[in-house]
Amino acid sequence: MARKSPIPGMSFSWKRALGITQAKQKIARETGIPLTKSGLERKIGRTILNALFGKK
């Protein structure tokens, strides 16, 4: 069972504390390639559709 914080709305993320989240966001912005699963799926799907039907 997940341990709840005593203060509502308060949570701790070790990835944010170490700066991993910010580094990933910076890489994604600079390369134009999303690093999340859903973002990557959207980008690949859009690329395939544009290749098949062309941009309008």
CORNORTA-V414098 format. One record per pair of residues at least 24 apart in sequence whose ideal C-beta (glycine too) atoms are under 10 Angstrom apart, sorted by the first residue. I is the first residue (numbers start at 1). GAP is how many residues later the second one is. If there is no record, write none. Layout:
i=[I	I]
gap=[GAP	GAP]
This chain:
none
